[in-house]
Amino acid sequence: RTMEKKRGYKINEYGIFMDEADGGGSSGEGAGSNKSETGHGKKIKVKDETEFYKTFGMQYIPPELREGAGEIEAALSGSIPELVEEADIQGVFHIHTSYTDGKRGIEEMIEYCAGAGFKYAGISDHSVSAHYANGLSVSELESQLDYIDRLNEKYKGKIKIFKGIESDILPDGSLDYDEKTLSMLDFVIASVHSNFNMTEAAMTDRIMNAVKNPYTTMIGHLTGRLLLERKGYDVDVPRVLDCASRYKTIIELNANPKRLDIDWRYIRQAVSKNILISINPDAHHASGIDFTRYGVNIARKGWAAKRDILNTRSAAEVARMLKNMRDYKKGL
């Protein structure tokens, strides 16, 4: 209102008006006008929100961005990105099964993903240190990977299954499998599940050490928060993002409504550093796959475009990217 007042407009509960004495800026294409009976000046009619913004020479501002965080200036300069849409998501990662603490078998989870229209799914049960979640021993993991190979044959042409793990980040930042075991996997989500009371500096170093591991594909639920239940642990998120950018490591947007972590306030910063975000449902039952839509909403609130999200790519492109990421980190 303050900005447009300088251009001769008035905006109030009665509508949009242009001061006839000033002749105010542009009345906007397609916007009708008539003589106001309220004494405010010429009333400008708009049929929807898009036309409202167009009246003032601005891009449409999606509701998710209306936070007073520079969106008005961006709309005036035409620099608001085309935000990611739910229909852009081609596959999902971070799926737990009855091998650990999930409630359904792998095949049931894959059938659900295929039925939802996804072209790929990443199975990532808990690792050996996760005693609280029946974490997989090396031999149990090998058995699961053999089973996934058979399922990939069965579902060939319908859906691709990526072989992964959610590996605990140990207090020193190492992962809880050896390199030989990790090398059998297509992707690794590294997450903190213990020792939450470390100092900020120690926790930040811990996560950054995990980022640097060549087998770490993405960092899971970055702050460990549970909304309305538990605050996140102390961590210097900007430092972790700088490290993730340097080591080309993906940051998870955990779409479980109890987490929604990475927080939307950091997403814009992450994508500005060319960090890819993966929208992951952290599903423990089939219907948990549907949490993906909440992640899309949060990604939009963080100004993320389709190009900023890993799982808007095809299965073949994702497979190449995962391999290239690992090769790049090994070469550092």
Backbone hydrogen bonds in HBPLUS format (Angstrom, degrees):
<---DONOR---> <-ACCEPTOR-->    atom                        ^
c    i                          cat <-CA-CA->   ^        H-A-AA   ^      H-
h    n   atom  resd res      DA  || num        DHA   H-A  angle D-A-AA Bond
n    s   type  num  typ     dist DA aas  dist angle  dist       angle   num
A0005-LYS N   A0001-ARG O   2.91 MM   4  5.91 137.5  2.09 142.7 153.5     1
A0007-ARG N   A0004-GLU O   2.95 MM   3  5.09 141.6  2.10  99.0 110.8     2
A0009-TYR N   A0004-GLU O   3.01 MM   5  5.36 161.9  2.04 146.4 141.2     3
A0008-GLY N   A0005-LYS O   3.05 MM   3  5.13 163.1  2.08 107.9 110.4     4
A0025-GLY N   A0007-ARG O   2.89 MM  18  5.53 135.5  2.09 148.7 160.2     5
A0019-ASP N   A0008-GLY O   2.82 MM  11  5.34 177.6  1.82 171.0 171.5     6
A0010-LYS N   A0017-PHE O   2.74 MM   7  5.01 149.0  1.84 147.8 150.7     7
A0017-PHE N   A0010-LYS O   2.80 MM   7  5.01 161.2  1.83 154.3 158.1     8
A0012-ASN N   A0015-GLY O   3.08 MM   3  5.56 167.5  2.10 157.4 161.1     9
A0015-GLY N   A0012-ASN O   3.06 MM   3  5.56 152.0  2.14 113.7 121.5    10
A0044-ILE N   A0016-ILE O   2.84 MM  28  5.48 168.1  1.85 148.6 151.4    11
A0018-MET N   A0042-LYS O   2.76 MM  24  5.10 152.8  1.83 142.3 151.0    12
A0042-LYS N   A0018-MET O   3.02 MM  24  5.10 145.5  2.14 156.2 145.4    13
A0022-ASP N   A0019-ASP O   3.09 MM   3  5.45 123.6  2.42 104.1 117.1    14
A0023-GLY N   A0019-ASP O   2.81 MM   4  5.92 154.1  1.88 154.7 163.6    15
A0045-LYS N   A0032-GLY O   2.60 MM  13  4.95 164.3  1.62 141.3 146.7    16
A0034-ASN N   A0043-LYS O   2.96 MM   9  5.45 146.3  2.08 144.9 155.6    17
A0043-LYS N   A0034-ASN O   2.90 MM   9  5.45 143.6  2.03 175.5 171.5    18
A0052-PHE N   A0048-ASP O   3.04 MM   4  6.34 142.5  2.19 141.7 153.1    19
A0053-TYR N   A0049-GLU O   3.08 MM   4  6.43 161.9  2.12 159.2 159.1    20
A0054-LYS N   A0050-THR O   3.03 MM   4  6.22 154.7  2.10 142.6 150.7    21
A0055-THR N   A0051-GLU O   2.97 MM   4  6.08 141.5  2.12 142.0 149.8    22
A0056-PHE N   A0053-TYR O   3.02 MM   3  5.50 138.3  2.20 108.1 118.4    23
A0058-MET N   A0053-TYR O   3.02 MM   5  5.11 158.7  2.07 137.1 137.1    24
A0057-GLY N   A0054-LYS O   2.95 MM   3  4.87 163.7  1.98 110.0 111.2    25
A0059-GLN N   A0075-ALA O   2.95 MM  16  4.54 159.6  1.99 115.3 121.3    26
A0065-LEU N   A0062-PRO O   2.96 MM   3  5.71 153.8  2.03 125.1 131.9    27
A0066-ARG N   A0063-PRO O   3.17 MM   3  5.46 167.1  2.19 114.4 118.5    28
A0067-GLU N   A0065-LEU O   2.77 MM   2  5.66 129.3  2.03 114.8  98.6    29
A0074-ALA N   A0070-GLY O   3.03 MM   4  6.21 156.3  2.09 146.5 153.8    30
A0075-ALA N   A0071-GLU O   2.85 MM   4  5.97 148.6  1.95 139.7 148.1    31
A0076-LEU N   A0072-ILE O   3.01 MM   4  6.28 148.5  2.11 146.0 154.1    32
A0077-SER N   A0073-GLU O   3.09 MM   4  6.36 143.5  2.22 142.0 151.5    33
A0078-GLY N   A0074-ALA O   2.91 MM   4  5.93 110.2  2.41 136.6 153.4    34
A0079-SER N   A0074-ALA O   2.85 MM   5  4.99 157.2  1.90 147.8 148.3    35
A0078-GLY N   A0075-ALA O   3.40 MM   3  5.01 151.7  2.48  90.0  98.0    36
A0084-VAL N   A0304-ALA O   2.99 MM 220  6.18 160.4  2.03 145.1 142.6    37
A0088-ASP N   A0085-GLU O   2.95 MM   3  5.34 155.0  2.02 110.4 118.5    38
A0089-ILE N   A0086-GLU O   3.25 MM   3  5.83 161.2  2.29 116.4 120.9    39
A0090-GLN N   A0311-ASN O   2.81 MM 221  5.88 157.1  1.86 154.4 162.3    40
A0119-LYS N   A0090-GLN O   2.66 MM  29  5.67 163.9  1.68 171.3 172.8    41
A0092-VAL N   A0120-TYR O   3.25 MM  28  6.61 148.8  2.35 135.5 138.6    42
A0122-GLY N   A0092-VAL O   2.74 MM  30  6.17 144.6  1.86 146.3 154.9    43
A0283-ALA N   A0094-HIS O   3.16 MM 189  6.70 136.6  2.35 156.1 153.2    44
A0124-SER N   A0095-ILE O   2.90 MM  29  5.43 167.5  1.91 141.1 145.3    45
A0096-HIS N   A0283-ALA O   2.80 MM 187  5.91 172.1  1.80 171.5 174.3    46
A0100-THR N   A0097-THR O   3.06 MM   3  6.07 161.3  2.10 127.4 129.7    47
A0102-GLY N   A0097-THR O   2.80 MM   5  3.95 138.0  1.97 135.8 122.1    48
A0098-SER N   A0104-ARG O   2.77 MM   6  5.18 136.1  1.97 131.6 136.4    49
A0103-LYS N   A0284-HIS O   2.65 MM 181  5.89 162.8  1.68 163.9 166.5    50
A0109-MET N   A0105-GLY O   3.15 MM   4  6.44 157.8  2.20 151.3 157.5    51
A0110-ILE N   A0106-ILE O   2.88 MM   4  6.16 156.2  1.93 156.1 163.6    52
A0111-GLU N   A0107-GLU O   2.84 MM   4  6.02 159.3  1.88 149.8 155.5    53
A0112-TYR N   A0108-GLU O   3.06 MM   4  6.25 153.2  2.13 142.0 148.8    54
A0113-CYS N   A0109-MET O   3.02 MM   4  6.30 158.0  2.07 145.3 151.0    55
A0114-ALA N   A0110-ILE O   2.88 MM   4  6.12 165.8  1.90 156.0 159.6    56
A0115-GLY N   A0111-GLU O   2.88 MM   4  6.03 157.3  1.93 145.9 152.6    57
A0116-ALA N   A0112-TYR O   2.94 MM   4  6.16 133.6  2.16 141.1 153.5    58
A0116-ALA N   A0113-CYS O   3.11 MM   3  5.07 129.6  2.38  93.1 106.8    59
A0118-PHE N   A0113-CYS O   3.07 MM   5  5.52 154.8  2.14 158.0 150.4    60
A0117-GLY N   A0114-ALA O   2.98 MM   3  5.15 156.9  2.04 105.7 112.6    61
A0160-LYS N   A0119-LYS O   2.96 MM  41  6.30 164.4  1.98 138.0 139.9    62
A0121-ALA N   A0160-LYS O   2.90 MM  39  6.43 144.4  2.03 159.1 170.2    63
A0162-PHE N   A0121-ALA O   2.83 MM  41  6.07 162.2  1.86 146.8 153.0    64
A0123-ILE N   A0162-PHE O   3.10 MM  39  6.33 149.5  2.20 169.3 164.0    65
A0164-GLY N   A0123-ILE O   2.89 MM  41  5.52 127.8  2.17 160.1 171.8    66
A0166-GLU N   A0125-ASP O   2.81 MM  41  5.73 169.5  1.83 156.4 154.0    67
A0136-LEU N   A0126-HIS O   3.08 MM  10  6.33 170.1  2.09 137.6 134.9    68
A0130-ALA N   A0127-SER O   3.02 MM   3  5.72 157.3  2.08 122.5 129.5    69
A0131-HIS N   A0129-SER O   2.85 MM   2  5.65 135.0  2.05 107.6  93.8    70
A0133-ALA N   A0130-ALA O   2.95 MM   3  5.43 157.0  2.00 112.8 120.3    71
A0135-GLY N   A0130-ALA O   2.88 MM   5  4.67 152.8  1.95 133.1 135.4    72
A0134-ASN N   A0131-HIS O   3.36 MM   3  5.08 167.8  2.38 107.3 105.1    73
A0141-LEU N   A0137-SER O   2.86 MM   4  6.09 158.3  1.91 153.9 160.2    74
A0142-GLU N   A0138-VAL O   2.92 MM   4  6.16 159.6  1.96 151.2 156.7    75
A0143-SER N   A0139-SER O   3.04 MM   4  6.25 153.1  2.11 141.9 148.8    76
A0144-GLN N   A0140-GLU O   2.99 MM   4  6.29 154.2  2.06 145.9 152.8    77
A0145-LEU N   A0141-LEU O   2.90 MM   4  6.21 159.1  1.94 154.9 160.5    78
A0146-ASP N   A0142-GLU O   3.03 MM   4  6.28 153.5  2.10 147.2 153.7    79
A0147-TYR N   A0143-SER O   3.09 MM   4  6.36 154.3  2.16 144.2 151.1    80
A0148-ILE N   A0144-GLN O   2.87 MM   4  6.23 154.7  1.93 152.2 159.6    81
A0149-ASP N   A0145-LEU O   2.99 MM   4  6.25 151.9  2.07 144.5 151.7    82
A0150-ARG N   A0146-ASP O   3.17 MM   4  6.55 152.4  2.25 144.6 151.1    83
A0151-LEU N   A0147-TYR O   2.93 MM   4  6.29 154.0  2.00 148.7 156.7    84
A0152-ASN N   A0148-ILE O   2.80 MM   4  6.03 151.7  1.88 151.8 159.4    85
A0153-GLU N   A0149-ASP O   3.24 MM   4  6.55 145.5  2.36 140.4 148.4    86
A0154-LYS N   A0150-ARG O   3.05 MM   4  6.38 157.1  2.10 145.0 151.5    87
A0155-TYR N   A0151-LEU O   2.82 MM   4  6.02 156.5  1.88 156.5 161.7    88
A0156-LYS N   A0153-GLU O   3.45 MM   3  5.18 167.4  2.47 100.3 102.9    89
A0158-LYS N   A0155-TYR O   2.81 MM   3  5.31 158.1  1.86 140.7 144.0    90
A0159-ILE N   A0155-TYR O   3.14 MM   4  5.83 160.2  2.18 152.8 157.5    91
A0186-ASP N   A0163-LYS O   2.64 MM  23  5.17 149.7  1.73 146.7 157.7    92
A0187-PHE N   A0163-LYS O   3.29 MM  24  6.64 147.2  2.41 145.0 147.9    93
A0189-ILE N   A0165-ILE O   2.93 MM  24  6.20 172.2  1.93 167.5 168.5    94
A0167-SER N   A0189-ILE O   2.73 MM  22  6.01 134.5  1.94 149.9 164.3    95
A0191-SER N   A0167-SER O   2.97 MM  24  6.23 162.3  2.00 156.5 161.3    96
A0169-ILE N   A0191-SER O   2.72 MM  22  5.48 146.2  1.84 146.8 145.4    97
A0170-LEU N   A0174-SER O   2.88 MM   4  5.42 165.2  1.90 172.1 169.7    98
A0173-GLY N   A0170-LEU O   2.75 MM   3  5.23 164.4  1.77 126.6 131.4    99
A0182-LEU N   A0178-ASP O   3.01 MM   4  6.31 168.7  2.02 157.5 160.9   100
A0183-SER N   A0179-GLU O   2.84 MM   4  5.89 146.4  1.96 147.8 156.1   101
A0184-MET N   A0181-THR O   3.12 MM   3  5.60 157.7  2.17 112.0 118.8   102
A0185-LEU N   A0182-LEU O   3.11 MM   3  5.61 165.6  2.13 116.7 121.2   103
A0217-THR N   A0188-VAL O   2.93 MM  29  5.10 146.7  2.04 134.3 144.7   104
A0218-MET N   A0188-VAL O   3.17 MM  30  6.57 158.7  2.22 157.0 157.4   105
A0190-ALA N   A0218-MET O   2.87 MM  28  6.28 162.9  1.90 165.9 166.9   106
A0220-GLY N   A0190-ALA O   2.87 MM  30  5.73 162.5  1.90 132.8 138.8   107
A0203-MET N   A0199-THR O   2.86 MM   4  6.05 166.9  1.88 160.5 164.2   108
A0204-THR N   A0200-GLU O   2.87 MM   4  5.93 158.4  1.92 147.7 154.3   109
A0205-ASP N   A0201-ALA O   3.00 MM   4  6.18 162.7  2.03 146.4 151.0   110
A0206-ARG N   A0202-ALA O   2.89 MM   4  6.05 153.9  1.96 143.4 151.4   111
A0207-ILE N   A0203-MET O   2.99 MM   4  6.27 164.1  2.02 153.9 155.8   112
A0208-MET N   A0204-THR O   2.91 MM   4  6.08 160.6  1.95 150.9 157.2   113
A0209-ASN N   A0205-ASP O   2.87 MM   4  6.01 151.2  1.95 148.6 155.5   114
A0210-ALA N   A0206-ARG O   3.23 MM   4  6.57 148.9  2.33 139.8 147.9   115
A0211-VAL N   A0207-ILE O   2.90 MM   4  6.25 151.5  1.98 147.9 156.4   116
A0212-LYS N   A0208-MET O   3.07 MM   4  6.33 151.2  2.15 146.0 152.3   117
A0213-ASN N   A0210-ALA O   3.12 MM   3  5.24 144.1  2.25 100.9 111.4   118
A0216-THR N   A0213-ASN O   3.05 MM   3  5.45 162.7  2.08 116.7 122.2   119
A0250-ILE N   A0217-THR O   3.01 MM  33  6.13 153.7  2.08 160.6 152.5   120
A0219-ILE N   A0250-ILE O   3.00 MM  31  6.54 145.9  2.12 151.4 156.7   121
A0252-GLU N   A0219-ILE O   2.98 MM  33  5.82 162.4  2.01 155.4 155.3   122
A0224-GLY N   A0221-HIS O   3.12 MM   3  5.50 140.7  2.28 111.2 122.6   123
A0233-TYR N   A0223-THR O   2.95 MM  10  5.81 143.1  2.09 165.8 165.5   124
A0226-LEU N   A0230-ARG O   2.92 MM   4  4.83 169.5  1.93 138.3 141.8   125
A0229-GLU N   A0226-LEU O   2.88 MM   3  5.27 156.1  1.93 136.4 137.8   126
A0230-ARG N   A0226-LEU O   2.73 MM   4  4.83 172.1  1.74 145.0 147.6   127
A0227-LEU N   A0258-LYS O   2.60 MM  31  5.10 155.5  1.66 151.9 153.7   128
A0240-VAL N   A0236-ASP O   3.16 MM   4  6.51 158.1  2.21 153.1 159.8   129
A0241-LEU N   A0237-VAL O   2.88 MM   4  6.14 158.0  1.93 158.5 165.3   130
A0242-ASP N   A0238-PRO O   2.95 MM   4  6.22 154.0  2.02 146.1 152.7   131
A0243-CYS N   A0239-ARG O   3.05 MM   4  6.32 155.8  2.11 146.1 152.4   132
A0244-ALA N   A0240-VAL O   2.81 MM   4  6.09 159.1  1.85 151.9 158.1   133
A0245-SER N   A0241-LEU O   2.89 MM   4  6.06 152.3  1.97 148.0 155.0   134
A0246-ARG N   A0242-ASP O   3.08 MM   4  6.32 156.5  2.14 143.2 149.2   135
A0247-TYR N   A0243-CYS O   2.96 MM   4  6.19 154.6  2.02 152.2 159.0   136
A0249-THR N   A0244-ALA O   2.92 MM   5  4.81 162.7  1.95 138.6 143.8   137
A0248-LYS N   A0245-SER O   3.40 MM   3  5.09 164.9  2.43  97.5 101.2   138
A0251-ILE N   A0276-LEU O   3.07 MM  25  6.47 165.2  2.09 164.2 166.0   139
A0278-SER N   A0251-ILE O   3.08 MM  27  6.36 153.8  2.15 140.0 145.3   140
A0253-LEU N   A0278-SER O   2.82 MM  25  5.82 167.3  1.84 148.9 146.8   141
A0280-ASN N   A0253-LEU O   3.08 MM  27  6.08 155.7  2.14 137.3 144.9   142
A0254-ASN N   A0261-ASP O   2.86 MM   7  5.13 170.3  1.87 120.9 120.1   143
A0255-ALA N   A0280-ASN O   2.68 MM  25  5.63 176.9  1.68 164.6 164.9   144
A0259-ARG N   A0256-ASN O   2.73 MM   3  5.39 160.4  1.77 126.8 133.7   145
A0260-LEU N   A0256-ASN O   3.06 MM   4  5.97 135.8  2.26 153.0 163.2   146
A0266-TYR N   A0263-ASP O   3.00 MM   3  5.79 160.6  2.03 124.2 129.5   147
A0267-ILE N   A0264-TRP O   3.17 MM   3  5.16 146.6  2.29  99.8 109.5   148
A0270-ALA N   A0266-TYR O   2.91 MM   4  6.18 155.0  1.98 150.6 158.2   149
A0271-VAL N   A0267-ILE O   2.93 MM   4  6.22 169.3  1.94 164.5 164.2   150
A0272-SER N   A0268-ARG O   3.10 MM   4  6.16 141.8  2.25 136.2 146.5   151
A0273-LYS N   A0270-ALA O   2.97 MM   3  5.30 146.3  2.09 105.6 116.0   152
A0275-ILE N   A0270-ALA O   3.17 MM   5  5.41 158.8  2.22 140.3 140.4   153
A0274-ASN N   A0271-VAL O   3.03 MM   3  4.88 156.1  2.09 107.5 108.1   154
A0277-ILE N   A0308-ASP O   2.95 MM  31  6.19 167.5  1.97 161.3 165.5   155
A0310-LEU N   A0277-ILE O   2.73 MM  33  5.88 155.2  1.79 145.7 154.5   156
A0288-GLY N   A0285-HIS O   2.91 MM   3  5.30 141.7  2.06 109.9 121.9   157
A0289-ILE N   A0286-ALA O   3.07 MM   3  5.86 166.4  2.09 121.5 125.4   158
A0290-ASP N   A0287-SER O   3.00 MM   3  5.65 150.1  2.09 114.3 121.7   159
A0291-PHE N   A0288-GLY O   2.99 MM   3  5.47 163.7  2.02 113.0 118.4   160
A0292-THR N   A0289-ILE O   3.19 MM   3  6.13 171.0  2.20 122.9 125.7   161
A0293-ARG N   A0290-ASP O   3.30 MM   3  6.25 156.7  2.36 124.3 125.4   162
A0294-TYR N   A0291-PHE O   2.85 MM   3  5.49 135.0  2.06 118.1 129.7   163
A0295-GLY N   A0292-THR O   3.01 MM   3  5.14 117.8  2.41  98.5 114.0   164
A0296-VAL N   A0292-THR O   3.05 MM   4  6.47 148.2  2.15 150.0 159.3   165
A0297-ASN N   A0293-ARG O   3.11 MM   4  6.41 156.9  2.16 145.0 150.3   166
A0298-ILE N   A0294-TYR O   3.03 MM   4  6.39 156.2  2.09 148.6 154.5   167
A0299-ALA N   A0295-GLY O   2.83 MM   4  6.04 157.2  1.88 149.6 156.5   168
A0300-ARG N   A0296-VAL O   2.95 MM   4  6.18 156.8  2.01 151.1 156.5   169
A0301-LYS N   A0297-ASN O   3.07 MM   4  6.37 152.1  2.15 140.8 148.6   170
A0302-GLY N   A0298-ILE O   2.99 MM   4  6.30 132.5  2.22 140.2 153.2   171
A0302-GLY N   A0299-ALA O   3.05 MM   3  4.99 129.7  2.32  92.7 106.7   172
A0304-ALA N   A0299-ALA O   3.00 MM   5  5.34 163.3  2.03 151.0 148.3   173
A0303-TRP N   A0300-ARG O   2.95 MM   3  5.10 156.3  2.00 115.7 115.4   174
A0308-ASP N   A0305-ALA O   2.98 MM   3  5.38 148.7  2.08 111.2 120.7   175
A0309-ILE N   A0306-LYS O   3.19 MM   3  5.65 168.1  2.20 117.1 120.7   176
A0312-THR N   A0309-ILE O   3.34 MM   3  5.81 151.9  2.42 120.0 118.0   177
A0313-ARG N   A0310-LEU O   3.16 MM   3  6.19 163.1  2.18 130.5 133.1   178
A0318-VAL N   A0314-SER O   2.91 MM   4  6.12 160.8  1.95 153.5 159.2   179
A0319-ALA N   A0315-ALA O   2.93 MM   4  6.12 160.4  1.97 149.0 154.2   180
A0320-ARG N   A0316-ALA O   3.12 MM   4  6.39 156.6  2.18 144.8 150.3   181
A0321-MET N   A0317-GLU O   2.94 MM   4  6.16 159.1  1.98 148.7 155.0   182
A0322-LEU N   A0318-VAL O   2.87 MM   4  6.09 161.1  1.91 158.6 162.5   183
A0323-LYS N   A0319-ALA O   3.18 MM   4  6.36 160.5  2.22 144.5 149.4   184
A0324-ASN N   A0320-ARG O   2.85 MM   4  6.04 165.9  1.87 154.2 158.7   185
A0325-MET N   A0321-MET O   2.87 MM   4  5.98 152.9  1.94 147.7 154.6   186
A0326-ARG N   A0322-LEU O   3.22 MM   4  6.43 160.0  2.26 142.7 147.1   187
A0327-ASP N   A0323-LYS O   2.98 MM   4  6.24 164.8  2.00 154.6 159.1   188
A0328-TYR N   A0324-ASN O   2.86 MM   4  5.98 156.4  1.92 145.3 152.0   189
A0329-LYS N   A0325-MET O   3.04 MM   4  6.27 164.2  2.07 150.2 153.6   190
A0330-LYS N   A0326-ARG O   2.98 MM   4  6.17 152.3  2.06 148.2 156.1   191
A0331-GLY N   A0327-ASP O   3.12 MM   4  6.28 135.5  2.33 139.5 150.5   192
A0331-GLY N   A0328-TYR O   3.08 MM   3  5.19 131.3  2.33  96.5 109.8   193
A0332-LEU N   A0329-LYS O   3.27 MM   3  5.34 159.9  2.31 101.4 107.4   194
